[in-house]
Amino acid sequence: MAIKEYKFVGLNMESISILYGIFLILWGLLINFATASSSLTSLIPSIMGIPILFFSMLALMFSNQKKLMMHIVVFFGLLISLGGLDIFRSIFSGDFLNLFWADISKLIMLITGILFTFLCIQSFRFARRNK
C-alpha cells in the first residue's frame, strides 16, 4: 500500500496546519489578555493564525485546490518565522526579556514558525517525489 500523503506524528499537513492556526490564535489572545496589553502587536500571532486556519480548512474542503491553499499556508508560516526573527533585535540591543511576554511571544513565533515551515517543505518534497 503506497503512502499518499506526508504525515507527522500521524497527522497530515492540513490537520497540523489547522492545529497550528488554532494555537497561534489562542497564544495571541492569551498574551493579550494576560498582559492586559492595549497594543495591537500582542495580537500578531492571532492575526497570523487566522489565515493559516482559514486556508487549511479550505484545503480540506476543496481538495482540487489543496496545492494552492497549502502554498498560501506555508507563506504565512514563513512570515511568522520572519516576524519571530525580531527577537534578535532585543538580544543584540541588550534588552532581551525586558518586555518578557513580547520577547517570549517572538521566540515562540520563531521556533514554531521554523518548525512549521520545515514540515510544510517536507510535505511538498514528499508530494513531488511521490507524484
N, C-alpha and C positions, 0 to 999 in steps of 0.2 A: 504494500500500500504506500503510495507516494504521499509525502507531506506536501500540502498545498499552500500553506502559509507559514510565515515566521511566527514563532511563539517564544515568549519569555515568561518563565515561571507558569507555564500552562495557559497564558493569555495571549490572544492575538493583538496586533498593534492598535486596532480600533478600540478594544477594551482597555488597553493600557492608556491610550490617549484620553479616553473618557475619564478614567480614574485620575489621571494627571490633571486634567482640566478641573475636575471637582476639587482635587487637593489644592490647586492654585487659588481657586475662588475662595475656598474656606480659609486658607492661610492668610490671604489678604484681608478678609473680613475679621479674622481673629486678631491679627496685628492691629488693625484699625480700631477695633473696639477695646482691646486690652490696653492700648496706649492712649485711648481717648484722643486720637490724632484728629486734627482738623485739616490735615494736609491730604490732598488727593494722591500724593505719591505713595502713601501707605497702602493704597488700593491697587497699585500697579500689578502685583501678582494676580489679583482677581480680574482685573481688566484684561490681562493676557490669557487668563484661563478660560474666559468666556468663548473666544473664537476657537480655542483648541477643543473645548467641549462641543461647541456647535458643529464644527466641521467634521469631528469624529462621528457624531451622531448622523450627520448627513452621509458619511461614508458607509455606515451600516445600513441606512435606509435606501440609498441609491447605489447599489453595487456596481452599476455600469459607470459611475463617476467616482468610484473609490480612489483610483490613482490620483486624480486631480485634488480631491478633498484631502487626502493624506499628504500630498505635497504642500498644500496650504498649511496643514497642521505642523509639519516639520519646519516650515518657515517661521511660525510663531515660536516653536521650541528653540530655534536658533536665536530669535530675538530675545527670548528670555535669558539664554546663555550670555548673550552680549550685554544685556542690561545688568546681569549679575557681575560682570567684569568691573563695574563701578566700585566694587569693594576694594579694588587695588588703589583707588584714589584715597580712600580712608587709611589704608595700610601705609602707603608711601608718605602721606602727609602727617602721620603720627597720631591721627585721630581715631584709629581703629577701636571700636566698641564705645566711643564717647556717646554715640547715638546707638545704644545697644540693639534695640529692636530693628532699626533701619539696617544696621550692618548685618545682623543675623538674617534678615529677610533677603538682602543682596546675596549673602553666602548661600542660602537655600536656593535662590534662583539660579546662581551659577552652577552649583553642584547638580541639582535636579535637571536643569536645562541641558547641561552637557550629557548627562546620562540619557535623558530622553532623546536628544538629537542623535546620540550614538546608536540607540536602539532603532530609531527610525531609519538610519543609514543602513544598519544591519538588515533590516526588513526589506529595504529597497534592493540591496545586493542579493538577498535570498531570492526575491521575486525575479530578478534579472537572470540569475543562474538557473532557475527552475522554470523558465519560460517554455 
